[in-house]
Amino acid sequence: MVLFPTINEACRVLDEGVVARASDLDVASVLGMSFPSYCGGIMFWADIVGSKHIYLSLKKWSERYGSYFKPSRYLEERAMKGMPLSVAVEAKSSLKWNSKL
């Protein structure tokens, strides 16, 4: 129950394009949060637990305890498709390149 909201926030960060890859969050969690390196980082560990299990748990807790546990859209999409959380996200860029350059 403690780590699932952290994973949910990591999913939001990935969805918003704040970080490029899930592995960036793995490195940050090991070096910044002292997440056990033998677990591979927070997103690697989340893939072991399973996106569907994390999503269903957060959904149940959000209904019981409030919006703090509300699953992110990214987590929901991955869980419903049976996809790991660490699979690369399509780059979201608000910059529109001029094809004449």
N, C-alpha and C positions, 0 to 999 in steps of 0.2 A: 504494500500500500504506500510505502514511502517512495520507492523509485518510479512507480508508474506515472505520477504527475511530472517527474523530471523527464521521462521518455516522451510524454505527451508534449512538453514544452520544446524538446529537441525536434520533434516532428514539425511543430509550428515554425521553428527557426529554419528547418530545411525547406518547408513549403514556401516561406517568404523569401528564400534565396539569400539569407544572411550568411550562410555557410555554403560552400560548394559541394561538399560530400559528407556522407555520414561518418566516414573515417576521420574527418576533421573533428567531429564531436567525440569520437572515441579517444583521440589523442588528448583533447581538452579535458575530458572526464578523468583520464588516467593522471595527467600532469596537474590539472587544476583542482579536481575534487578528490584526488587520491582514490579514485575508483580502482579496484584491484586489477593490475595489469594482466594477471593470469586469466581474467574473464574477458579480456580483449577490448574493453571499453563499453560504454553504456549502450550504444546502438548494436554492437556485436552481441552483447548479452541479451538485448531486447529481441533480436532475431532468434536466439536460442529459446527464449521463453515463448515467442510467437506473437505476431501482431494481432491475431484474432483474440487470443487470450487477454492481452493487454487491453484491447479495445472493449471487449465485453465486460471486463472488470471495471474499467473506468466508467462505462455507460451505466452499469448497475450502481456504482458508488455515486455518480452524479444524480441519479434519480433518488437515491437515499439521503445523500449528504449535501447536495447543492452543486452549483455550476463550477466550483473549483476543480472538480473531477471530469468536467465535460470533455469528451474526446475531440481532438482536433480533426479537421477535415482530411488532412493528409493521412493520419492514423486510420480513420474510418475507411478511406479509399483503399489503402493497402490491406487492411483486414478483410474487407469484402472481396477483394480480388485474390486473397491468399498470397500476397507478395511480401517478401521481406522488407523491412524498413530501410535497409542499407542499399537497396538497388538504386542506381543513379537516377536523379531527377532531371527532367528536361530543363535546360537552362531557361530561366525567365529573365528577359532583359527588357527594360522599358526604353532602352535606347534604340532608335531606328536609324540604321546606317544608310547614308546616302549612297545609292548604287553608282553615282557618277564620280565618286571620289576614287 
